[in-house]
Amino acid sequence: MRLLEPTAPRQSLLDPFTSTEWSGPTETSRKRPRDEPDESPAATEVEETPASTVPGEALAGGAAASPRAAEAEAEAVPARNGPLSDAEATQLTALGRELRAGTASAAQAVQADEALALRCAPHLQTMVGCCATVEGARAACAAIGLDELPEAALAVVVTHFAAAECSGRAAAHFVRAALLPRVRGLTKPASRALFHVLQSLTKHHPRALGDELLLPLLWSPTAGGAASVGARQATPQAEAAGRLLKELPTAELGRLTASFLRGEGARPAAWGEAQVELLEKILSQKPVLSAEQLSALLQQADANVHGLRASVKFGQLLLTVARSYGAQLDQHRLSLARRVTEQLEKAFVKKPALAALAKQEAALAAKG
């Protein structure tokens, strides 16, 4: 008795979402009416011996699956080792070697090497796909060895994540896994090459850059994310963030300010010189802030004034608030702003800030 081997187009064998192992039609000897039962031996044998539901398992009667079918099943269900499949890990390791070899003589190149980018394009597409999840992005960066590669390699990699075709989710995961650790580790101002990498994301993915790089730096703008309260000099992290803030759309600056005021884990950050400087850079561009956000800003300024009363940057922040947002302040918020400003020790910023607040109080009184 001979079993008929079902046949299927190769495309169906490669499809990992097919409901059964085989989807091709079985052979029939002739057309028959719908109501006529099929009593052919082949149909009887197929009914008695159902196809295996386990990929690669031998068919009933000891007939083994064809080598082509086994190969197709292996391609359809790749072996995985953590967030990456074995094939992805192999491709990304090869990408790391290619980037390391291609950028060895151009460690500080600002622009990406087009020939190298073209050679790496297929593997870079694999990397973008892996960055659909946070774990996948971290595993991909580890497989490439991205933290050990020169900034010229980052310039090649970022071209795929800065593109409009890249999803915002993948771009955000790449920023968190690859760029934030690089900026956190700065011990001197960012190089032109690194800043160009960061800047390239502002055109199509400003939200990814804001949420995953600038916001963490606003909360902790120091090396390693340590608290910066009491620091008197701008850190390399704050310097890089300040330059990037000038590149963001105004709407994103408003979102960034609101997120900063809510705080990490709903706990507002303690302010130091770096936070104050970055906040002033944001507010000087006049993003739209609601009355509730202005209240939160003034309340946090009041909570931090004791350690910042001698800070010129803190005085400049209060002056910016008075001049740019004074018209939005009601009597209660004006009183709070005046109370904070009166505690400043530097007269050259204290006096103009108080004068701007007095002007707004007079305008509010005139309205009745």
Helices and strands as residue ranges (DSSP letters): H 10-14, H 41-48, G 60-62, H 67-76, E 80-81, E 84-85, H 86-102, H 114-130, H 134-144, G 146-148, H 151-161, H 168-174, I 175-179, H 180-184, H 192-199, H 206-209, I 210-214, H 215-219, G 223-225, H 236-245, H 250-262, H 273-283, H 291-308, H 312-325, G 326-328, H 331-341, H 347-366
